[in-house]
Amino acid sequence: MPRKKTISCIFCGRTVDQGAQLVPSPAGDAAVCIDCVEAIHGMIEGNEADARATGRPMDGNIADVPKPKEIKDFLDRYVIGQDEAKRYLAVAVYNHYKRLLQPETDDDVDIEKSNIILVGPTGTGKTLLAKTIARLLDVPFTIVDATVLTQAGYVGEDIESLLTRLLQAADYDVDKAQRGIVFIDEIDKIGRKGDNPSITRDVSGEGVQQGLLKLLEGSVVLVPPQGGRKHPEQKMIAVDTKNILFICGGAFEGIEQKVAHRLNSRVVGYATDNKVRRIRPEDFIKYVAPQDLKSYGLIPEIIGRLPVITHLEALDRDALLRVLTEPRNAITRQYEKLFAMDGVALTFAPDCLEYIVDKAVEFKLGARGLRSIVETIMVDAMFEVPSKGEKEYTVTREYARERVEAAHLEAASV
């Protein structure tokens, strides 16, 4: 009588008698044990995590990179309007991936990066665009504020701290960080303070711009991994910024006047340009050009290293109303979730939403002003409703108006 063959794991060789739980193959008498399956699964997950961290698609194929239209569609879920800025950002991010994946050829063509500068009033979505892009990307991404930067040797943060943040986002893996993206917010706050020479140095304005030149252009920078002055004994890390994409954003308050002056500067005598006449004052931001940034206080060298200039338009009433309700992370949805955690179904009446938008337009704070208004309206309800045991709560226009007026009266009485 033939001896029955003992089935064992094809990886580790263990049998059932040795405590292995085998998963038989439907194609034959081969099997693999549960322990080996879990080990293989862990290896696959580890490889995927490494691929995500390095900022490259899993197989290094450009076909796996999200296309510009897909990137814009993703931005549309969270940010209302600003189609032109979204298109510029989508193309820049897509090209950044292509630069990272460009094959080594003999044609001596090296794709260079195109840093971007976003110009737009406060509350139009510059920082929100950057944060939303960060959700989608498979490269290290960090958002830094230019207002805290000073020239080397002065109180404040060193310019190299921008790359320290990027290193932290990449878990101090230099190769990953060198393929990352840095969003520099409030870039307009480091504008040159004036053209007149002074006995004092402009260490937080033009001095910062001069320090940023080497980062934007692409050079090897020595970065303190834990910050600059607090740990002088630390060993510096060399980071090459050649493949780091820089996106800058700023409100540039009052730049419309400089655009208007430039557009009207050629109008002499009776030769009036009818095209310039037809431009509305609120549309001047659409015509922003490098020379306007120069008149605002950015030095020509840094403007040349930010070749892509795009604008964000001020949100009108209809756009603000959409911001309240349409994005996945809309303000009204956030408050509905807060109340739902107490078992209360929150509803905003349509006329209440219109009242909130009217107040936001009146205050001229853009989308950022919507939250302060809604918070002013909802603070009393959030204080009282959880204790009442109600299952439904509707915010009416009358209630919203009372709360806003009461808040203003209290502020006036102080």
C-alpha positions in Angstrom: 0.0 0.0 0.0 1.6 3.4 -1.1 2.5 5.7 1.7 0.4 8.9 2.0 2.4 12.0 1.1 2.7 14.6 3.9 1.8 18.1 2.7 4.1 20.8 4.1 4.5 24.6 3.6 6.4 25.3 0.4 8.1 28.2 2.1 9.2 27.1 5.6 8.7 23.3 5.1 6.6 22.9 8.3 3.8 20.3 8.4 0.5 20.1 10.3 2.2 17.8 12.9 4.7 20.6 13.6 1.9 23.1 14.4 1.6 24.7 11.0 -1.9 25.9 9.8 -1.7 25.2 6.1 -3.7 26.9 3.3 -3.9 24.4 0.4 -3.5 25.5 -3.2 -6.6 24.9 -5.3 -4.3 23.9 -8.2 -2.6 21.0 -6.6 -1.1 19.5 -3.4 1.1 22.6 -2.6 0.3 24.6 0.5 1.5 27.6 2.5 1.2 28.1 6.2 -0.5 31.1 7.9 2.7 32.4 9.4 4.4 32.6 6.0 1.3 34.4 4.6 1.5 37.0 7.3 5.2 37.5 6.7 4.7 38.0 3.0 1.8 40.4 3.7 4.1 42.4 6.0 6.8 42.6 3.4 4.4 43.9 0.8 3.1 46.5 3.2 6.6 47.6 4.0 7.6 48.0 0.4 4.4 50.0 -0.3 5.2 52.3 2.7 8.7 52.8 1.5 7.5 53.6 -2.0 5.0 56.2 -0.6 7.6 57.8 1.6 10.1 58.2 -1.2 7.5 60.0 -3.2 7.6 57.7 -6.2 4.8 55.5 -7.6 5.0 51.9 -6.6 6.6 50.7 -9.8 8.2 54.0 -10.8 5.8 54.3 -13.7 4.5 57.7 -14.9 1.2 56.1 -15.8 0.5 55.6 -12.0 0.9 59.3 -11.3 -2.4 61.2 -11.1 -2.9 63.3 -14.2 -3.5 67.1 -13.9 -7.2 66.8 -14.5 -7.4 64.2 -11.7 -5.5 66.5 -9.4 -7.8 69.4 -10.2 -10.9 67.2 -9.6 -9.5 66.3 -6.2 -9.0 70.0 -5.4 -12.5 70.7 -6.5 -13.8 68.5 -3.7 -12.4 70.8 -1.0 -11.8 74.2 -2.6 -14.5 76.2 -4.3 -13.6 78.2 -7.4 -10.1 79.3 -8.3 -10.0 77.2 -11.4 -6.9 78.9 -12.9 -4.8 78.5 -9.7 -5.9 74.8 -9.5 -4.8 74.3 -13.1 -1.4 75.8 -12.5 -0.9 73.8 -9.3 -2.1 70.5 -10.9 0.3 71.0 -13.8 3.2 71.9 -11.5 2.7 68.9 -9.3 2.4 66.5 -12.3 5.5 67.9 -13.8 7.3 67.6 -10.5 6.5 63.9 -10.5 7.8 63.6 -14.1 11.0 65.3 -13.2 11.5 62.8 -10.4 10.8 59.9 -12.8 12.7 61.3 -15.9 14.9 58.5 -17.4 18.6 59.0 -17.8 19.2 59.6 -21.5 22.0 60.9 -23.7 20.0 63.9 -25.1 21.4 66.3 -22.4 17.9 67.6 -21.7 17.3 68.0 -18.0 13.8 69.1 -17.0 14.1 72.0 -14.6 11.6 72.9 -11.9 9.2 75.8 -12.2 8.5 77.3 -8.8 5.1 78.9 -8.4 3.9 82.1 -6.6 0.2 82.4 -5.8 -1.2 86.0 -5.5 -4.6 86.6 -4.0 -6.5 88.4 -1.2 -6.9 87.0 2.2 -9.4 84.2 2.6 -9.4 83.1 -1.0 -7.9 79.6 -0.4 -4.1 79.8 -0.9 -3.2 77.9 2.2 -6.2 75.6 1.8 -5.0 74.6 -1.7 -1.6 73.8 -0.2 -3.1 71.6 2.6 -5.4 69.9 0.1 -2.5 69.1 -2.3 -0.7 67.6 0.7 -3.4 65.0 1.1 -3.0 63.7 -2.4 0.8 63.7 -2.7 3.2 60.8 -2.3 6.1 63.1 -1.7 7.2 64.9 1.6 5.3 68.1 1.9 5.5 70.9 4.4 3.9 74.4 4.9 6.1 77.1 6.4 5.5 80.7 7.3 7.8 83.3 6.0 7.0 85.9 8.6 9.2 84.3 11.3 12.3 84.2 9.1 15.2 86.5 9.5 18.6 86.9 7.9 21.3 84.6 9.4 22.7 85.9 12.6 19.6 87.8 13.8 16.8 86.8 16.2 14.2 84.7 14.5 14.3 81.5 12.5 17.1 80.8 10.0 16.1 80.4 6.4 17.5 76.8 6.5 14.6 76.0 8.9 12.4 75.6 5.9 14.3 72.5 5.0 14.4 71.3 8.6 10.6 71.1 8.4 10.8 69.2 5.2 13.3 66.8 6.8 10.9 66.2 9.7 8.1 65.4 7.2 10.4 62.9 5.5 11.5 61.3 8.9 15.0 62.7 8.3 15.5 60.7 5.2 17.6 63.0 3.0 16.7 61.3 -0.3 13.0 61.6 0.4 13.3 65.2 1.5 15.3 66.1 -1.7 12.2 65.2 -3.8 9.7 67.1 -1.6 7.5 70.2 -2.0 7.7 73.2 0.3 4.8 75.8 0.5 6.1 79.1 1.8 3.1 81.1 3.1 3.0 84.9 3.6 5.8 85.5 1.1 4.6 89.1 0.7 5.5 89.9 4.3 9.2 89.7 3.4 9.0 92.4 0.8 11.6 95.1 0.8 10.6 97.7 3.3 11.7 100.7 1.2 14.0 101.8 -1.6 15.8 104.4 0.6 19.1 103.3 2.1 19.1 103.1 5.9 21.6 102.7 8.7 19.6 99.6 9.8 19.6 96.4 7.8 16.3 95.0 6.5 16.9 91.6 8.1 13.4 90.3 7.9 12.7 91.6 4.4 15.3 91.9 1.7 17.8 89.9 3.8 15.4 86.9 3.9 14.8 87.2 0.1 18.5 87.1 -0.5 18.9 84.0 1.7 16.1 82.3 -0.2 17.8 82.6 -3.5 20.1 79.6 -3.1 17.2 77.4 -1.9 14.9 78.3 -4.8 17.6 78.0 -7.5 18.9 74.6 -6.4 22.0 74.1 -4.4 23.5 72.0 -1.6 22.5 73.6 1.8 23.7 72.6 5.2 20.6 72.1 7.4 20.5 71.9 11.2 18.3 68.9 11.9 17.0 70.3 15.2 16.9 74.0 14.4 19.7 76.5 14.3 20.7 78.3 17.5 19.3 76.1 20.2 21.5 73.2 19.4 24.8 74.6 18.1 26.7 71.3 18.7 24.6 69.3 16.2 25.9 67.9 13.0 24.6 69.6 9.9 22.8 67.6 7.1 23.6 68.4 3.5 20.4 68.8 1.4 20.3 69.4 -2.3 17.4 71.6 -3.2 17.6 71.0 -7.0 14.6 68.7 -7.0 12.6 70.4 -4.3 9.5 72.3 -5.7 8.8 75.6 -3.9 5.2 77.1 -4.0 4.9 80.5 -2.5 1.7 82.3 -1.5 0.9 85.8 -0.4 -2.0 88.3 -0.1 0.0 91.2 -1.5 -2.5 93.7 0.0 -2.8 96.7 -2.3 -1.0 95.3 -5.3 -4.1 96.0 -7.4 -3.2 99.7 -7.2 0.2 98.9 -8.7 -1.4 96.9 -11.4 -3.8 99.7 -12.2 -1.0 102.2 -12.3 1.0 100.0 -14.7 -2.0 99.4 -17.0 -2.9 103.1 -17.1 0.7 104.4 -17.4 0.6 104.3 -21.2 -2.6 106.3 -21.4 -1.6 109.8 -22.6 -3.8 112.5 -23.9 -6.7 111.4 -26.0 -5.3 108.0 -26.9 -7.2 106.3 -24.2 -7.2 102.5 -24.2 -10.8 101.3 -24.1 -9.7 97.9 -23.0 -8.1 99.3 -19.8 -11.2 101.4 -19.2 -13.4 98.3 -19.2 -11.4 96.5 -16.4 -13.2 96.6 -13.1 -11.1 97.5 -10.1 -11.8 94.1 -8.5 -10.4 92.4 -11.6 -7.0 94.1 -11.6 -5.5 91.1 -9.7 -6.0 89.0 -12.9 -3.3 91.1 -14.6 -0.6 90.8 -12.0 2.8 90.6 -13.6 6.5 90.3 -12.4 7.0 94.1 -12.5 4.1 94.5 -10.1 5.7 92.1 -7.6 9.0 94.1 -8.0 7.2 97.4 -7.2 5.6 95.7 -4.2 9.0 94.8 -2.7 10.2 91.5 -4.1 13.8 91.7 -5.5 14.2 90.8 -9.2 16.4 87.8 -8.4 13.7 86.1 -6.4 11.0 86.9 -9.0 13.2 85.2 -11.6 13.3 82.1 -9.5 9.5 82.0 -9.3 8.7 81.9 -13.0 5.0 80.8 -12.7 2.7 83.5 -11.4 -0.9 82.9 -10.9 -3.7 84.6 -9.0 -6.6 83.8 -6.8 -9.7 85.9 -7.2 -11.7 87.4 -4.4 -14.7 85.2 -3.6 -18.1 86.7 -4.5 -21.3 86.1 -2.7 -22.3 83.0 -4.7 -18.8 81.4 -4.1 -19.0 82.1 -0.4 -22.4 80.5 -0.2 -21.0 77.4 -1.9 -18.0 77.4 0.5 -20.5 77.1 3.4 -22.2 74.0 2.1 -20.5 72.2 -0.8 -16.9 71.2 0.1 -16.4 67.8 1.9 -15.0 69.8 4.8 -17.6 72.6 4.7 -18.1 74.7 7.8 -21.8 73.7 8.1 -20.9 70.0 7.9 -18.3 70.4 10.7 -21.0 71.9 13.0 -23.5 69.2 12.0 -20.9 66.6 13.0 -20.3 68.3 16.3 -24.0 68.2 17.1 -24.4 64.7 15.8 -21.9 63.5 18.4 -24.5 64.6 21.0 -27.3 62.9 19.1 -28.7 66.2 17.7 -29.6 66.7 14.0 -28.5 70.3 13.2 -30.0 72.2 10.3 -29.2 75.6 8.9 -32.1 77.4 7.3 -31.4 78.7 3.8 -32.1 82.3 4.7 -29.7 81.9 7.6 -26.9 80.9 5.3 -27.6 83.9 3.1 -27.4 86.1 6.1 -24.0 84.6 7.1 -22.7 85.3 3.6 -24.0 88.9 3.6 -22.0 89.5 6.8 -18.9 87.9 5.4 -19.1 90.2 2.3 -19.6 93.1 4.6 -16.6 92.3 6.7 -14.4 91.6 3.6 -12.6 88.7 5.2 -13.3 86.2 2.5 -13.9 82.5 3.3 -11.9 82.8 6.5 -14.5 85.2 7.9 -17.3 82.7 7.5 -16.0 80.6 10.4 -15.8 83.5 12.8 -19.4 84.5 12.0 -20.7 81.0 12.3 -18.8 80.5 15.5 -20.3 83.7 16.9 -23.8 82.5 16.0 -23.4 78.9 17.3 -21.5 79.4 20.6 -24.7 79.8 22.7 -26.4 76.9 21.0 -23.3 74.7 21.5 -23.4 75.6 25.2 -27.1 75.0 25.8 -28.3 72.3 23.4 -26.2 69.3 24.8 -27.9 69.7 28.2 -31.5 70.0 26.8 -31.7 66.5 25.3 -33.2 67.8 22.0 -33.0 65.6 18.9 -33.3 68.4 16.3 -32.1 72.0 16.2 -32.6 74.5 13.4 -30.6 77.7 13.1 -32.9 80.4 11.7 -32.1 83.8 10.2 -33.6 85.6 13.1 -31.6 83.7 15.6 -28.4 84.3 13.6 -29.1 88.0 13.4 -29.8 88.3 17.2 -26.5 86.5 18.0 -24.4 88.7 15.6 -26.0 91.9 16.9 -25.6 90.8 20.5 -21.9 90.1 19.9 -21.4 93.5 18.4 -23.2 95.2 21.2 -21.1 93.4 23.8 -17.9 94.4 21.9 -19.1 98.0 21.7 -19.8 98.2 25.4 -16.3 97.1 26.4 
